[in-house]
Amino acid sequence: MPQPLAARLKQPGLISAPGVFDMISAKIADGMGFDALYMTGYGVVASYLGLPDAGLATYTDMVGRARQIASGTTTPLVADADTGYGGLLNVDFTVKGYEAAGVQAIQIEDQEFPKKCGHTPGRRVVALDDAVRKIRVAVEARDSKDFLVIARTDARTSLGLDEALRRAEAFAKAGADILFVEAPESVEEMRRIGRAFDLPLIANMVEGGRTPLLSRTQLEEVGYKLAIFPGAGFLAAGAAMRSVYGEIKAKGSTSAWSGKLYPFSDFSKLMGFERVWAFDRDHAET
């Protein structure tokens, strides 16, 4: 059983968390020995609703997915909660709901509603005082201090890095456990963020996004503690599905496809069929 995320954060070494977006991705990642999983808002909204990550999913949509993933895995789950789904009372309700769902860390950002994916254009942030109040309410709402509050600012893109750093400092003073300065655009900007804070920092490693993709050693060297890879899973899955579906479309069969498939027997075990088979044997009519 993996140790709680709050305890792992106090130990040396970078925590790399793959993005999970449904129960298939969650179960695969859960069996691989990660210290944490990251429930990506972009991926969940895309897989569940087939819509862009633009504030279209509700609290009910997201807490339901979080509960499903947390209950079906043992690895600590970090979950995206957008802007808290409304005002201060909504933030209070969201934090309590995510904690009850089994999530170990909740991410709340300072964007205006409706929010947008942090590596897409057109993002705007709320006034700093309003954002700080949300973080303060989130900290007060939790039942356990081991349930971690991640404070994210999207100010870098529209207002510059200095404002983003100012906001992150205010979030730290409001009680945030982890700071998330979204979308720095160079390694030097990432170094500035790393030098500025003593709290654990998140690096958002989005393949094709605004931030440079760094190695584990580089991320540790510039000062990050937690690296999330929200898009890696669904981008890889999308490429694989497009390839195999293209084969079916072009040739009418997968008999000659050269790509790699998850063995059907192993996948059936991953989904829990071994218990079904055992149950059927135990309760078979004699």
N, C-alpha and C positions, 0 to 999 in steps of 0.2 A: 504493500500500500504506500503510495507516494506521501511524503510529508506535506503538511499544510504550506501554502504559499507564503504565509507570513513568516514561518520559520525558515523556509528556503531562502528568502530574501536576505536574511542575516548571515548567510554563509557565502564564502567566496565563489566567484565564477558567474559567468553570464547565464541567464535563463533564456533559452530559445523556445518560443511557443508557436507551434503551427496553427494556422487558421483552420477552424472547423466550422461547417455550415449546415450539416445535416447529420443524421445518425450513422450513415456509412462512413463519412470522413471522421466523425468523432470516435467511432469504434476502432477504426484502423489506427488512428493516432494514439488512442488510449492504450493500446497494447505494445507501444514502441518505447516506453520508458521515459517519456518527456516529464519535465518538472511541472509544466503547466500547459493548458490548451487555451486558445483564444477564440471565443465565439465572435466571428466577424459579422458586423452589421451588414456590410456590402454583400457578403456571401449568403447570409440568412435571407435577406430580402430578395435577392436574386433567385435562390433555390426554392423558397417558400411561396413567393408571390410573383416571381418573374418580372420584377419592377426594379427601377434604379434606386440606389441608396440615397434618397432625397426627401426624407421625412415622411414617407408614405406608409411605413409600417407603424402600428400602434404599440403602446405598452403591452396590451394583451397578446398581440402577435409575438413580441420579443420575449416576454417573460415565459410564455408557454414553450418557446423553443429552448430557452435557457434551462427550464426545469427538465425538459425531455433529455437534453444533452447531459446535464449534471447527474440525473438519476441513472443514466445508462453508461456512465463512465466512473472511474475512480481517480483520475488525474485532476488536480485542482483546475478549476475553470475560471478564466477571466472573461467577462462579458461586456460587450458594447451596449451602453444604454443611451446613446445619442445625447440629447440635451436634458434628459430626465423626463421627457414627454409632457412638458408644460411648465407651470409655475412652481413656486416653492412647495406647495402642498403635494403636487404631482411628484416632485423629486423625493419628498419624504416617503410617499407611497411606493415609488419605484424602488428605492433602496430597500425598504422592508420586504417587498415582493421578491427582489432578486436574492436577497439573503435567505429568505424562506425557501426559495427554489433550489438552494444548494450551491450557488455561485460563491466563489471566494474573493473576487475582486470585481468592482463595478467601475466602468469608465463613463465619465460625464464631461461633456464639452461645452465651450462657451459660444457656440454658433447661434445665430438667429434661427428661429423656426420659420420654415422648414429647413433642417440641416441638409448638408450635402457631403458626399464622400470627401475626405480630407486631401485627396490628391486629384481632385477635379476643380475646375474654375468656378467663380461666382460665389465663393463663401464669404459671409459677413459675420462679425461677432457682435454680441450684445455689449452693453456698457460694463466696465470692469466691476463696478459695485454690484450689479445684478449677478454677474458670474460668481463673484466671491460669496454672495449670500447662498447661492445654490450649493456650493461646496460646503459651506458651514452647515447647512441643513442636512446634507448627505452624511456628514460626519456624525451629527447629532442623532440621526435616524437609525443608525445601525444598532443592533443588540450586542454584538461582539466586536472588540477592537481587532480581532483577527480577520474580520471582514473588511477588506481594504478598499479605500476610496482613491481612484485614479482621476486626477484633475487634468483635463486636456484643454489646451488653447490652440485655436486655429488662426491666431492673430498674425503669424509670420507672413502669410501670403498677402494679406490686404493692408496690414499696418506696419510690417517690418519686424525684424528680429528683436530689436530693443523693446518694443511693446510686448512681444511674446514673452520675453524674459521677465518683464515687469509683472505681467499677469501670473506667470508661474510662481514668482516669489510671493505674490499676494495669496495664491492658492495654498502655498506651503504654510503661510501664517494662519490660514483659515483651517488648517488641520489635515490637509490631504496627505495620504501616505506615499503616493507615487505621483511623479510629475510627467506629463506627456506634452512636450512642445512639438506640435505636428508640423511636418513638411519643411524641415530645414533643407536648404538647397545646395550645400557644399559640405565637405568634410570639416572645413574651418568653422562653419556655423555649428556643426555638431560638437566640435571641441569647445566652443564658447558655451554652449548649453551644458556640457559636461563639467566645465570649470565653475559654473555659476551656482551649483546646488549640492547640498549634502544628501538630500533625499534620493531614493532610487529613481532612475530615469528610464523611460521607454523609448526605444527606437522602432519606428514603424517602417519595416522593410517591405516596400511594395514594388514588385517587379514591374518596371515601366512607369513608376511614379516619380515624384519630384525629388526624392531624397536618394543620395548615392547608396548603393548596396555595398555594405562592408562585410568583411569576414568576422568571425567570432573574435579573433585576436584584435582586430582593429576596433570593433565595438567596445571591447573591454578597455582598450587603451585610451579611447576618447571619453570614456566615463559612463557608459550605459550599463544598466543592470539587467534589463528585460528587453529582449528583441522579439517583436511579433511579426509573423509572416502571414498576414490575413488573406492574401490573394493566391499564394503558391498552390494550395490545394485545388481551388476551383479553376484556376487557369490551367493547371496540369490535367485535371479531369476533363475540362472543356476541349483541350487539344486532343486528348485520347479519344473522346467520344466523336469528335468531328472526323477523326481519321477512320475509326471503325465504321461509323455510319456512312462515310463517303465510300468505303469499300462495298458496303451492302448496296448502296445506290448504284455504283458503277458496275458491279459484277454480280449483284444478286445473291451474294453468299460471303461468308467470312472464311471459307475453307482455305483460301490462299493468302489470307492477311498475314503480314509479317510483324505486326505489332504485338505487344505483350498484354496478356489478359491475366487477371487475378484467377487462380485456379478455382473452378466452380465448387469443388469439395471443400476447399479452405474457406471460401466465402460463405458457404452454408454453415460451417462451424462458427465463423465470426458472428453470424446472425443468430446463433443459439440453437441451431437445429439438433445438435447433439442431445440436448435436454429433451426435445420433442421425441427423438428416436428412443431414448431411454424410457421416457414416460410410456410410449406406446408398447414397448416390450414389457414393462412392469405391469401394465394394465390390460394386456392382451387376453382375450377370452381363451380359455383352455377347453 
